[in-house]
C-alpha cells in the first residue's frame, strides 16, 4: 500500500518505495481499476526549482492532463508538469471568501489560477491581475479563467513579477502564495497597495513550534523595514505540515505603504 496518495481528477499521485519498482506496473494497473483513474503517477521527490515543478514518473496510463473541481471552481492542468497541492484546498476556498465585492486584487504567483479565479468568481472582485512567469502554467491560467467565465475581470500577465509593469498603488489586496517563502516579495506588494492601505496574504514556511508567531513577526519586521504602517495585528494561520518539523503558514496583514 502507498504511504500517501492524492487524486486529481482522472490522475492519481502515489508515494511508493523504490524497492517496489518491479511491481510498479502491477500496482499502477490495480489502482487504475480500483479508482477508475486514467493515469497513475509516482512521486519521485519534492517539487523542484523556482517554478515549483513536480518530480514524478508514470507507472500506469499516459494521459496526465486532468481537471479538478473544488467549490464550483474548475482547474485544468498537466499533473505531471504542474503542482496542485490538495493541502491548499481550504486556502483556495478562503481566497474567494476574503474578497469584498468590487475590490482590485493582485496575485503575484498566480500559477493556474489558484487564488485569482476564486477572487474573481466567488469573491466577485472587480479586477484581478494574475502574474505568472511559467509559460505552461500561464497557458493553463488563461484557459482556466475562460472555463470559469471570469475573463472580463482577470488580466493574465506572463512574466517575472518583480519587473513586469503593474499599476502602482491600485490594489486593495495582494496575494503572495509562494513557498517556501514569499516574505521577500512583501516590498513589491507594498508598491501595489493603495496609499490608504490594504491587505497582503503572505505564505511562508516556519518551524512547527511557534510557527504562527514567528511567521507574523517576520512579516511585521520586513513591512516595517520597507516603511509600511501596520494597521492591525497580523493574523497568521497554519495551512498544512511542510516536511518534518515545518509548517506552511499564511499571514494576513493589513498594511499602509510608506509615502
C-alpha atoms as one frame of an Amber mdcrd trajectory, in Angstrom:
protein
   0.000   0.000   0.000   1.258   3.516  -0.718   2.364   5.719   2.155   0.261
   8.530   0.705  -1.756   9.406  -2.359  -3.607  12.312  -3.934  -6.375  12.068
  -6.501  -6.517  14.886  -9.037  -9.498  14.179 -11.256  -8.509  11.263 -13.508
  -4.892  11.247 -12.311  -3.673   9.571  -9.118  -0.384  10.556  -7.456   1.183
   7.918  -5.175   4.143   7.605  -2.850   5.736   4.161  -3.300   9.113   2.927
  -2.008  11.787   2.373  -4.649  12.126  -1.270  -3.566   8.686  -1.954  -5.087
   9.835  -0.931  -8.589   9.469  -4.453 -10.046   5.794  -4.290  -9.069   5.061
  -0.722 -10.266   3.178  -1.831 -13.414   1.046  -4.274 -11.395   0.336  -1.745
  -8.625  -0.436   1.015 -11.124  -2.886  -1.184 -13.019  -4.585  -2.236  -9.766
  -5.075   1.372  -8.637  -6.390   2.384 -12.085  -9.002  -0.363 -11.862  -9.889
   0.229  -8.207 -10.414   4.004  -8.509 -11.324   4.365 -12.162  -8.496   6.797
 -12.926  -6.792   7.091 -16.291  -3.212   7.514 -15.099  -1.150   6.715 -12.018
   1.922   8.810 -11.199   4.567   8.069  -8.593   6.168  10.935  -6.703   9.931
  10.716  -7.173  10.923  13.662  -4.977   9.848  17.065  -3.675   8.799  19.817
  -6.040  11.833  21.344  -7.694  13.127  24.759  -8.640  11.755  28.261  -8.643
   8.831  27.179 -10.834   7.787  24.530  -8.266   7.679  21.697 -10.806   6.596
  18.226  -9.602   9.051  15.326  -9.798   7.005  12.308 -10.853   7.095   9.225
 -13.071   4.201   7.491 -14.781   3.607   3.865 -13.724   0.242   3.304 -15.441
  -1.587   5.086 -18.251  -0.260   8.031 -20.217  -2.749  10.919 -20.115  -1.595
  13.377 -17.459  -3.814  16.357 -18.291  -6.704  16.463 -15.857  -9.336  18.678
 -14.234 -10.083  19.257 -10.559 -13.337  20.847  -9.356 -13.476  22.457  -5.913
 -16.340  24.527  -4.554 -17.591  25.208  -8.082 -14.197  26.292  -9.457 -12.608
  24.237 -12.262  -8.843  23.920 -12.678  -7.365  22.175 -15.713  -3.642  21.356
 -15.726  -0.992  18.736 -16.528  -0.440  16.825 -13.280   2.997  15.629 -14.427
   4.245  19.182 -15.029   2.171  21.462 -12.747   1.958  21.228  -8.960  -1.516
  21.068  -7.423  -1.439  20.759  -3.620  -4.502  19.119  -2.087  -3.498  20.580
   1.290  -4.159  24.099  -0.018  -7.835  23.400  -0.712  -9.055  25.482   2.221
  -6.841  28.413   1.217  -8.173  28.332  -2.346 -11.724  28.478  -0.994 -10.797
  31.172   1.531  -9.371  33.374  -1.226 -12.881  33.869  -2.559 -14.402  34.409
   0.882 -11.888  37.132   1.796 -12.720  39.393  -1.131 -15.157  42.276  -0.763
 -17.161  42.718  -3.990 -15.631  45.414  -6.163 -12.053  45.039  -4.903  -8.962
  45.205  -7.087  -6.732  42.198  -6.399  -3.198  41.317  -7.495  -1.868  37.757
  -7.362   1.900  37.799  -7.864   2.222  33.991  -8.020  -0.919  33.108  -9.933
   0.023  29.630 -11.171  -3.025  28.154 -12.908  -5.376  30.472 -11.037  -5.327
  29.036  -7.509  -6.347  32.316  -5.831  -7.098  34.555  -8.821 -10.107  32.577
 -10.028 -11.810  32.278  -6.604 -11.189  36.007  -6.124 -12.859  36.875  -9.428
 -15.591  34.231  -9.251 -16.977  33.555  -5.757 -15.260  36.692  -4.431 -16.681
  38.993  -7.137 -13.586  41.187  -7.346 -13.959  43.967  -9.892 -10.493  43.287
 -11.282  -7.810  40.664 -10.690  -4.275  40.968 -12.051  -2.756  37.469 -12.163
   1.012  37.326 -12.749   2.777  34.059 -13.651   6.273  33.509 -15.074   5.976
  29.808 -16.014   4.728  29.766 -19.647   2.949  26.417 -19.225   1.203  27.472
 -16.007   0.280  30.775 -17.680  -1.309  28.891 -20.584  -3.474  26.923 -18.163
  -4.222  30.119 -16.226  -5.652  31.713 -19.360  -7.648  28.559 -20.138  -8.989
  28.237 -16.588 -10.027  31.880 -16.471 -12.006  31.304 -19.660 -13.504  27.983
 -18.461 -14.715  29.640 -15.237 -16.307  32.574 -17.109 -14.271  35.266 -15.349
 -12.272  36.526 -18.347 -13.733  40.074 -18.238 -12.394  40.569 -14.691  -8.998
  38.827 -14.848  -5.872  40.147 -16.560  -3.383  37.299 -17.095   0.198  38.606
 -17.163   3.109  36.440 -18.294   6.423  37.481 -16.794   8.667  37.960 -13.785
   6.561  39.548 -11.057   9.367  41.797  -9.823   9.800  43.506 -13.201   6.543
  43.316 -15.185   4.784  46.704 -15.390   1.962  46.810 -12.828  -0.159  49.715
 -11.636   1.303  51.289  -8.517  -0.973  51.851  -5.516  -4.089  50.485  -7.190
  -4.708  47.239  -5.287  -6.948  46.589  -2.312  -5.359  43.182  -1.752  -2.229
  41.270  -2.834  -1.710  37.511  -2.668   1.845  36.202  -2.200   1.336  32.458
  -2.492   4.882  31.167  -2.963   6.717  28.538  -0.913   8.970  28.060   0.874
   8.953  31.817   1.492   7.107  34.731  -0.123   8.172  37.294   2.502  10.975
  38.709   0.285   8.253  39.872  -2.144   6.481  41.948   0.520   8.107  45.264
  -0.555   6.853  44.633  -4.104   3.352  44.049  -2.744   3.508  47.299  -0.774
   4.247  49.201  -4.002   0.963  47.865  -5.381  -1.310  48.578  -2.390  -3.466
  51.704  -2.317  -1.923  54.613  -0.446  -4.612  54.366   2.221  -3.669  50.733
   2.793  -4.861  47.239   2.012  -4.355  43.551   2.703  -1.478  41.224   1.902
  -1.638  37.442   2.276   1.904  36.158   2.675   2.751  32.455   2.559   5.864
  31.084   4.244   7.271  28.016   5.993   8.288  28.146   9.659   9.408  25.768
  12.397   6.354  23.886  13.614   6.843  25.017  17.217   5.666  28.612  17.327
   5.092  28.716  13.570   2.319  31.305  13.622   4.084  33.746  15.922   7.409
  33.541  14.113   5.767  33.987  10.699   3.801  37.015  11.897   6.935  38.591
  13.388   8.853  38.041  10.146   6.137  39.772   8.114   5.981  42.681  10.583
   9.750  43.091  10.519  10.009  43.250   6.719   6.978  45.563   6.468   8.463
  47.990   8.987  11.851  47.989   7.248  10.050  48.800   3.996   8.470  51.853
   5.658   4.940  50.452   5.927   2.482  51.187   8.705   0.907  48.104  10.289
  -2.804  48.873  10.616  -3.676  45.983  12.879  -2.210  42.819  14.376  -1.265
  40.355  11.591  -3.339  37.201  11.610  -1.254  34.049  10.990  -2.951  30.806
  10.014  -1.483  27.303   9.759  -2.267  25.743   6.383  -0.615  22.300   6.475
   2.526  20.417   7.556   5.510  21.036   5.300   8.013  18.300   5.970   9.362
  17.150   9.336   9.107  19.859  11.964   7.974  22.531   9.498   4.601  24.174
   8.889   3.127  26.106   5.967   1.714  29.369   7.352  -0.171  32.235   5.708
  -0.093  35.651   7.356  -2.942  38.092   6.644  -1.698  41.630   7.294  -3.363
  44.998   6.783  -0.675  47.496   5.825  -0.327  51.049   4.584   2.657  51.601
   2.288   5.179  54.282   3.122   4.996  57.534   1.256
